[in-house]
């Protein structure tokens, strides 16, 4: 897999920015990368009136003035958090910040998009969280989302990497990233599979249910462990790893419980990139992890 050389870091100008920049600094040092520090300047009056753009100094909603303020803030963030690292300040304009981020990731050929969502509350929290979820869903690049402000180890920030997988061999791209990050951090990759108790899911061939033997969770668990071991041998040879299989009526809750018990430093998940009506119906486990996990979540496409 390609390393993380081009790092796109969109910032919203709130208290989430430093966390994203700490992780960006780690990736840039680890992979000799270049950081593209991005802010999407709003074009609508409501957002141009945000206090961060000092509308009282410019006579109200002034897009040109907001751009100047944004550039100054980005330059200050770069000095404070990215000193000595290759950094490019990028400003885009638009009413849809997600569209601006997605356009910029193509322009700069981003290998990784790094965002943060741990705003304290209120409208800002909803905005930054929703933005991160939308980018993770629609981006064709890996998206790293930090949920909470933490002190990032400059040398080995990821010692315990949790990878929930569904055993579908077409959906194992997360393990390529897990291997790369584990090797650089002397980390352990924890492979997790959760067997849903629904008979619809239990009928998958991977669980090896026999005719007249539907709902045999012991057989399903044994089959899942064997499949997980095969995947580990194929994808994680030479990397420290541990395997776990759980049976649960609520896989999301179980993943979160494992994440907390493990005190994971990073969760890596595959996203299907579902949009529209099917996304509303099916939802996204990855987006729910972005919303609820304590550790950062790296989402990669299948």
N, C-alpha and C positions, 0 to 999 in steps of 0.2 A: 504494500500500500504506500501511497505518497505520504511524506511527513507533513507536519503542519508548518508550512513556510509562509504562506500568506494568511494573515490573521485579521479578520474584520471584526471590529469592536464598535457596535452602535451604542450610543449613550443617550439617555433621555434627560440628563441634567437633573438628577435627584440623588438621594443618598445611595442608590444602587451602583453608581458608576465605579467607585473604588474597588468593589469586589471583582467586577469584570476585568478591571485593569490589572489587578494582582495576578489573576490567572493568565491574562494575556502576556504579562511580563514573563511568567514561568515558561509558557509555550515558546515565546520568542527566544529566550535564552537557551532552552533545551534544543530547539530545532534551527537556531540561527535564522529566525523568521523576521518578517517585516509586518508591522502593525499598521492597519488602516483604521484610524480613529474617526468614526463617522457620527455626524448629527444631521438629522433630516429637519430642516427649517420649515415650520408649518406655513401654509399659504392662506389658511382661513383665519378670520378675525378672532374667533374664540380662543384658539391656541396661541395666536400672536400676543394675546393679552396676558399670557402667563407671566408671573412676576420675574421669572428668570431672565426675560428679555427686556426688562425695565421699560415697559411701555410709557411710564410717567415721564421718562426723559425724551421720548421720541414723538410725543403727541398722540399716542395710542397704538393701534395695530400697524406696525411699520416693518414690512418684510425685510427691506434692505438693512435697517438698523438691527433687526434681530439676527441677521447673518453676521454682522460685525461682532455683536455680543457673543454669538455662538463660537466664532473663530477664536476669540480671546479665551473663552472657557476651555475649549479643546486644547489650546496651546498651554494653558496653565495645568490642565490635567496631565498632559504629556510630560511637562517638566517635573511635576510632583511624583508621578507614578511610573514613568517610562524612561527616565533619564538614561542615556547611553544606548538606548535601543533604537533600531531603525523604525521611524514612525512617519506616516504621511497623514496630514489633516485633510479630511474629506467633508465637504458640505454639499448636501443635496436639498432641493426644495420640493415640497409636495404636501397635499392634504392627507395622504395615506403613508404613514411612516414605514409600514411593513413593505409596501411596494418599493419605497426608496431603498430599503435594506436589501431586498431581493435583487433589485437592479444593480446595486453596487457590488454585491457578491459576485455577479457575473463579470462586471467590469474589471475588478481587481483579481479575478480568478481565485477567490477565497478557498483555502483548504479547510478553514474552520471559522465559524461565526461564534463569537463569545458574547453572551448577554447575562444580565442579572435581573432578578425579580423581587428582591426582598424589601421593597418599599414598606414603610411603617403601616400604612393603612389608607383608607379613604379612596378617592378617585384615582390618585396616582398609583396606588397598589393594583387596582383593577386594570389600569391602562398598561402598565409595564408587564404584568402577568399575561394579559390577553395578547399583547404584542409578541412576547416570547413564544407563546403557544402557537400563534399564527405563523410566525417565521419557522418554527420547528416543523410545523405541518406542511408548509408549502415550499420550503427551501430544498434544493437538490444537493446541498452541501451539509456536512455534519454541523450540528448546532449544539453548542455547549452552554448550559444554563445553570448559573449559580443561584440558589434560592435564598441563601442567608449570608450575612457578612461573617466571614471567618478569617483568621490569620492563615495565610497560605504559606506552607513551607517552601522556601526558595529552591530546595534540592529535591525533595521527595514528597510532593503533596498527595500522591495517590498510592497508598500502601495496601488498601483493601478495595478491590474493584468488583462490584456486583454486576453480573450479567444475567438478567432474566431472559430466557429464550423459550421458544415454543416447539423446538425440536424439528421444525421444518428446515431442511438443508438449504432452501433458497433464502432463508432469513437469518443467516449467520454472519452478515457483514460486521455486526458489532464485535465479533471476536477478533477480527483483524485489528481493530483499534485497541481492544483490550490487550492483545499481545504486544503491540507497539508501546503502549503506555506502561505495561507491567515490566517490560524489559528495561525501560528507562528509570524505573522507580523501585526496582527489587521488590515488586508487589506480588500479591496473591490474587488470582482471579477466582471469584466465587461464582460458579455456574449454578443457576437456579432454574428449576422447572416446576411450575405449579399445575397440577392436574385438576381441572374444574370438575365438580361433582355432577354437572349436567350430563345426562345420557347422550345428548347430541354430540358433545365434545368427546365423551368417553368412547364413542364409536369410531374415532380416528384409527386408521390402521396401525399407527405407531404404538398404540396401547395393546395390540394383539388380543383383543377380546374374541372368545370362541362362541360359535352358535349356541344359544341357550345359556350362555355364561355372562350375559350383559350385566354391567354394574360391578364387575369383579375388580375392586380397587387394588387388591394385593397384586393381581396379575398386571394391572396397569402400572402400578408403581415399580414393579420389577422391570417391566419393559422400558419404562422411562429412564430408570437408572442405567440400563444397558445402553440405551440410545445416547444418553448424556456422556457416558464413558467413551463411546465411540467418537462422539464429537470432540471431546477433550483430546483424545489421542490424535485426531486429524488436525485440529486447529491450535492446540496449546502445548504441543510437545516441547519440552524444555523450559516451560514456564510453570512456576508454582501455581497450583490450582486445587480447588476443593469443589465437590459436587453435592448438591442437595435437591431432593424431590419432596414436594409437599402436596397433599390433597386438600382442596379448599373449595367451599361454595363461593368464596369471594377472593379471586386471585389478586386483585389490586390491594386489598387489605393485607393479604399474606406477604406480598412483596414488600410493602411498607414495614411490616413487622420484622421481616428478615433484615431489611436495611437498617432499622434502628438497633436491633439486637447485635448485628455485626459491627455497627458503627462504621459503615462504609464511607470511604472518602470520595467515591465516584460510582455512579450507576450508568451503564451503557445499554441503550435499548434501540431496537429497530422500529422505525415508524413506517407505516404503509402510505402515508401522505394522502389519506382519504379526505375528500372535500364534499361540499354540498349536502344533499339529503342523506346520503349513506353515512357521512360523518356524524350528522345529527342523530341518526338511529343507532349506529354502532359505537360511536364515541372513540376515544383514543386512550389506551392504557398509558402511552408515553406522555401525553398531555396531562393526564392525572398525576403521573409521577412528577412532572415539572411543577404542578400545583402543590403537591403535598410532601414530597420527599425532603429530608433535611440536607442530604448531600447533593452536590451538583449532578445534573443529568446530561449525558451526551447522547443525542439522538442522531441516528444514521439511517439512511434509507435502505430498504431491502434491496 
